[in-house]
Amino acid sequence: MSIVREEGEEKMGLFDRLKKKETLVPKQEEEEKKNYLESNSTFFGRLPDGTKYTLFGFEEKLRFTHRDKRVTAAIIAQILNTGIDDRFIEDNSSYISFEIEPDKPVTREMCQRLIESYLLAKGQNGKYHTYLGELTETPTGEISHKPGSATVVKYMDDIAQALLQQREMRKRKSNEKFYQERRADDENRKQRALKEHENAEDLEQKVLQERLKHPYFTKIRKDSDREEYNGVDLETGEIMRLREVHKLLKDDGTYLYTAYRIDVKDDDAAEMTPEEYGYPIAFETDFRLEDIPELPDKDVMMQMLTFLGIDKKNLSKAALTYIGKLDREGTIERNRKSRSKFMNEKIEALKAEFKRRLDERFDGR
């Protein structure tokens, strides 16, 4: 949500404006460090006029990796205005969503800010859902706010709409007349959905086939110790995203790389956390990856795409997989181990280190 300021107007944050609104008083004292996301608890807030707001059903839906490599957790919850009395009717609730730092607790103070923010932004994304942006805590303990990306907003909007449809379905099932109407509606929806699905499949196949006709291998970014690439899977036409690409060493003219491979169908698909959704791979090649997009000889690019496009059934998200070597003549070796004793020792050490870090990550959950 953006705020337009006139020239010369003193800058004022969202929650500075909220201080001028009515202050919410909790229905009961909650522990300061209580995590409403983890405990699946209900938060009760009350305005001075007696109006009550209830927050419940907190659930983390997905973690997003943004272009600046910042990771946020997308949370959805329900909010209900119970009026002056204590009637709690879930069917009357609306959905809210927001982003926070991964594993950050949803505290009582944050719940209060969410209700206040909802009162200002109500109806921003639709009657059934309001996206409240990204909430962060300043060093002084204040809650700050900034708008989220269009990708996150649409994703959470779609989730809220699906949840609302499920809720409406449960409500309508109690009406006998609904079943009579439903049969005809179901058949109509089925035919429309079938047609839409066929059209969507046709469009998807056209996009995939177009990629297969014009494959590419491009460098997205390069830091001092890691790189990112996008390429086309020559079997499926999907986009192979290589993330966290590290060139570890060179031995006798051969480079050793590690990376995460994530396959997506759409160019604008949201970036996903490699450690959660990617397949970790290690491989050898006589080519430097950063040179391939610039080479006039596209045969090398095709060889690299074929090499990297190993069937995912041979990969695992729970272990680092060595996929072989591509030499300068374009020969692909799919051996389980490197022919070089030095390289093989390094690869085995990388596998052990990956397993150790993976075990630590799961032990810490």
Summary of the structure (lengths in Angstrom):
residues: 365
radius of gyration: 26.0
end to end distance: 33.5
largest distance: 78.7
contacts: 998
relative contact order: 0.08
helix: 37%
strand: 29%
